[in-house]
Amino acid sequence: MLLAPMEDITDPSFRYMCKKFGADLMYTEFISSDGLIRDGKKSVKKLDIYEHERPVGIQLYGHITGSMVDAALLAENAAPELIDINFGCPVRKISNRGAGSGMFRNIPLMISMTSAIVQAVKLPVTVKTRLGWDDSSKPVVEVAERLQDAGIKAITIHGRTRAQMYKGNADWHLIGEVKNNPRMKIPVFGNGDVCSPGTAKELLDRYNVDGIMIGRATIGRPWIFREIRHYLDTGELLQSPDLHEKSQIAREHFLKSIERKGEKVGILQMRRHFVAYFKALKNFRETRLKLLTSCDVQEILDILESIPLKFKETGHQFVAGNG
């Protein structure tokens, strides 16, 4: 099971939590090649890797081959297990420049860039991509072959086009075509709509992929890796964490964020995670507002500690308690 690279999400503190719950391979946030070679502070900081989170990959994006090669060499110096090329990001400011999934508008450049990076670095190079640009152009089966021929060691495919962004259902049929193409010899991983243990098993069984990558479903739920692993191993659904455990998980995540980024940035980075951890709570508006506005570490810890006392669970929902 792979943790997908996500901007402003898969930082060291979140990776720590996902590794704790059983992620097999994780990626840094994706990094701009231009930002890295220009020594941009934010880009360089994303190269930070800790021993406990290995194996880990560094993912790069860009639209200029020379810059991508130089960035890959810099990333290699950070000693990850692999370098991943992002040919999948659908965000307009990236794809419209020809990077990310924008590479589907210039497939020869996609292939030549990949080949140049493979030749430049000693580490394994992998690719994450999509089905294609839009419904009229889904060349991923052919593209996957050509990327393999360029020397990549594995490919992850998100089952949507660039035009879909994250809307609609992921089309795993084409992912399965890539995996079952007799010319493909490298591992093929599937990504998109993996949101439960049952879904994970169904997709693995039906499409015969070598593994799954999970992205948005991990936000506020890093224990999804534990749940999926338990289901795959036993066929039984593992009970989700109760509210007390969720509060403790959020607390540990918060403390790691502070440890890695300092109080100011660590608090700001955690706010979206707090929303996700407790999004199922009813009558939570006042407590949520405090979590999202407090700049005091101890106050936030006190709020997290109070949540299981103020609220109680009813099935998969939460309601205000009497405490």
SVG drawing of the C-alpha trace seen along z (x, -y; Angstrom):
<svg xmlns="http://www.w3.org/2000/svg" viewBox="-26 -32 50 46">
<polyline fill="none" stroke="black" stroke-width="0.4" points="0.0,0.0 1.4,-3.4 0.7,-6.8 0.1,-9.2 2.1,-12.5 -0.2,-15.4 0.8,-19.0 0.6,-20.5 -0.6,-17.1 2.2,-14.4 4.7,-16.3 6.9,-14.5 4.3,-14.6 1.6,-13.1 4.0,-10.5 4.9,-9.6 1.3,-8.8 0.7,-6.8 3.8,-4.8 2.7,-4.0 -0.5,-2.5 1.1,-0.4 1.9,-2.3 4.4,-0.3 5.9,-3.1 5.4,-6.8 6.2,-9.9 7.2,-13.4 4.9,-16.2 5.6,-16.7 8.4,-19.2 8.8,-21.8 12.0,-21.2 12.4,-24.9 12.0,-25.7 14.5,-23.0 17.3,-24.0 16.8,-27.7 17.3,-26.7 13.8,-27.7 13.4,-27.3 10.0,-25.6 11.1,-23.1 14.4,-22.3 12.6,-21.7 10.5,-19.0 13.6,-16.9 13.7,-16.2 13.5,-12.4 13.7,-10.5 14.9,-7.0 11.7,-5.7 9.6,-6.5 11.7,-4.5 11.2,-3.3 10.3,-6.7 10.3,-8.4 10.7,-12.0 8.4,-13.1 9.3,-15.9 7.3,-17.8 8.3,-20.2 8.2,-20.8 11.8,-21.4 14.0,-18.4 17.2,-20.0 15.6,-21.4 14.1,-18.0 17.4,-16.2 19.2,-18.7 16.4,-18.5 16.5,-14.7 20.3,-14.8 19.6,-17.1 16.8,-14.8 19.1,-11.8 21.5,-13.5 18.7,-13.4 19.0,-9.6 15.4,-8.5 14.8,-4.9 13.5,-6.2 12.8,-9.2 9.2,-9.6 8.1,-11.7 4.8,-13.4 2.9,-13.2 -0.5,-13.2 -1.1,-16.5 -4.3,-18.1 -4.0,-21.5 -4.3,-24.1 -1.3,-26.2 0.9,-23.1 -0.8,-21.2 -1.3,-24.3 2.4,-24.9 3.0,-21.4 4.0,-19.8 2.1,-17.1 -0.8,-15.7 0.0,-18.5 2.6,-16.1 -0.2,-14.2 -0.2,-17.1 3.4,-16.4 4.0,-12.7 7.4,-12.6 8.7,-15.1 7.3,-13.0 9.2,-10.0 12.5,-11.8 12.4,-13.6 11.9,-10.3 14.7,-8.7 17.1,-11.6 16.3,-11.3 16.7,-7.5 20.1,-7.9 21.2,-10.7 20.5,-9.1 21.6,-5.9 18.3,-5.4 15.2,-3.6 12.9,-6.0 9.1,-5.6 6.2,-7.5 2.8,-8.5 0.4,-9.4 -3.3,-9.5 -5.3,-7.9 -4.8,-10.9 -5.8,-14.4 -9.6,-14.0 -12.3,-11.5 -11.1,-11.8 -7.5,-11.0 -6.7,-8.2 -3.4,-6.8 -2.2,-5.4 -1.8,-1.8 0.7,-2.8 2.3,-5.5 3.0,-3.0 4.8,-0.7 6.9,-3.6 7.7,-4.7 8.8,-1.2 11.0,-1.2 12.5,-4.5 13.7,-2.7 11.2,-3.3 11.0,-0.6 7.3,-1.0 4.2,-3.0 1.2,-4.2 -1.9,-5.2 -4.7,-7.4 -7.9,-6.3 -9.0,-9.7 -8.1,-12.1 -6.7,-15.5 -10.1,-17.0 -11.9,-15.1 -9.7,-16.5 -11.0,-14.5 -14.7,-14.4 -16.6,-11.3 -15.5,-7.8 -12.0,-6.5 -11.9,-4.2 -9.9,-1.1 -10.6,0.7 -7.7,-1.0 -5.5,-0.5 -6.3,3.2 -5.4,3.1 -2.0,1.7 -1.4,4.3 -2.5,7.2 -0.7,6.0 1.7,8.9 4.4,6.4 4.4,4.8 7.0,6.3 7.3,3.6 4.9,3.3 1.7,1.5 -0.1,-0.3 -3.6,-1.6 -4.9,-4.9 -8.3,-6.5 -11.4,-5.9 -9.7,-3.5 -11.7,-4.5 -12.4,-1.3 -11.0,2.1 -13.7,3.7 -13.0,1.5 -9.3,2.1 -9.7,5.9 -12.2,5.7 -9.9,3.6 -6.8,5.7 -8.7,8.9 -10.5,7.7 -7.6,5.8 -4.6,7.8 -2.5,4.7 0.6,5.1 -0.7,2.7 -2.8,-0.3 -1.9,-4.0 -4.2,-5.9 -4.5,-9.6 -7.4,-11.7 -9.0,-8.9 -6.0,-9.0 -6.7,-12.6 -8.2,-12.5 -7.9,-8.7 -4.3,-7.6 -5.4,-4.3 -7.0,-3.3 -3.8,-1.4 -4.3,0.7 -7.9,1.4 -7.1,2.5 -4.2,4.7 -6.3,6.4 -9.1,7.1 -6.7,8.4 -5.1,10.7 -8.2,12.0 -11.2,11.1 -12.6,9.4 -13.4,5.7 -11.4,4.0 -13.3,1.8 -12.4,-1.9 -10.8,-3.9 -13.3,-5.3 -13.4,-9.0 -10.8,-8.7 -8.3,-7.0 -9.0,-9.5 -8.3,-12.4 -5.0,-10.7 -4.1,-10.2 -4.8,-13.9 -2.7,-14.8 0.3,-12.7 0.0,-14.1 -0.1,-17.7 2.9,-17.2 4.9,-15.8 3.9,-18.7 5.2,-21.1 8.4,-19.1 9.1,-19.2 8.0,-22.7 7.9,-24.8 4.9,-26.1 3.6,-28.7 3.8,-26.7 3.0,-23.4 -0.2,-24.8 -1.3,-26.3 -0.5,-23.0 -2.6,-21.0 -5.8,-23.0 -7.0,-21.1 -6.2,-17.9 -8.2,-18.8 -11.2,-19.4 -10.8,-16.0 -10.2,-14.1 -13.5,-15.3 -15.7,-16.0 -18.3,-13.5 -18.9,-15.2 -22.3,-16.8 -22.7,-20.1 -19.0,-20.6 -19.0,-24.1 -17.8,-25.9 -15.1,-23.4 -14.0,-23.3 -13.7,-27.1 -11.5,-27.0 -9.2,-24.4 -9.0,-26.5 -8.2,-29.8 -6.1,-29.0 -2.4,-29.7 -1.5,-28.2 -0.1,-24.7 -1.4,-23.9 -4.8,-25.2 -5.0,-23.0 -3.9,-20.0 -6.5,-20.8 -9.2,-21.0 -8.2,-17.7 -8.2,-16.1 -11.7,-17.4 -13.4,-16.1 -14.0,-12.5 -15.5,-14.0 -17.9,-16.4 -19.0,-14.1 -20.1,-10.5 -20.3,-8.1 -23.5,-6.7 -22.5,-4.2 -20.3,-6.0 -21.7,-9.4 -21.0,-11.6 -23.4,-13.6 -22.9,-16.0 -22.7,-14.3 -23.7,-15.5 -20.2,-15.8"/>
</svg>
